[in-house]
Amino acid sequence: MSGPSERAASLEAGYTRTHRAYEWAGIAFAGWCLYGAALQLVELDDVHAGHWTGAILLALAFADLVSGLAHWAFDTWGGLDTPVVGKLAIRTFRHHHVDPKAITRHDFVETNGHNAMLSIVLSAPVAHAADAMPSFLALFLGFAALFVATTSQLHKWAHMDRPPAVVRVMQRLGLVLGPEAHAVHHTAPHEGAYCVTTGWMNLLLDRSRFFRVAERIITKLTGAVPRASE
């Protein structure tokens, strides 16, 4: 049986040129959609400061929840041979658990490309049809896209020994994921604190045992068995 270092090297070797191209495409398309969404949002004339504040806070909580659901799903189910997401996403999460500090060595593209691609689902409608939806919804979707796109960067900063000074302040204030809060996830049995944008949703999800209940339901319905934690 290979040790952690051998497994980490094997998983890291799965980062292919095709995956790299996908990440570049994600950043390019996400940047274009976010720019278009921003142009639409600044033109809104029926919103006030309360709308902006509410949309930002709701979008942060939403992005945090999405990060937790994705993190749990890719940690718990499937493997490298799972169609589409196996090599595209599951490999990355499994590598992170074997070598948590590897994320601090990833460049901007490898860190953010995948989440950037996911954010397009939220930003594209705002960029192209903001005037066809309620203004608050447009604000929410625009900010949710931004926070989903930057989640992996926030996760990376939570693993860095010395992130940028402004980030350290935001971490201490609880505005973004901090290293102490995230360390819970990397401590056995690795069955909680899945949310990695702000970490706000972890208390609710962990205390309610949301993920354990979801696992039991999925097992009962499908027969699939959750993967043992690292």
Secondary structure, 3 states (H helix, E strand, C coil): CCCHHHHHHHHHCCCCHHHHHHHHHHHHHHHHHHHHHHHHHCCCCCCCHHHHHHHHHHHHHHHHHHHHHHHHHHHHCCCCCCCCHHHHHHHHHHHHHHCHHHHHHCCHHHHHHHHHHHHHHHHHHHHHHHHHCCHHHHHHHHHHHHHHHHHHHHHHHHHCCCCCHHHHHHHHCCCCCCHHHHHCCCCCCCCCCCCCCCCCCHHHHHHCCHHHHHHHHHHHHHCCCCCCCC
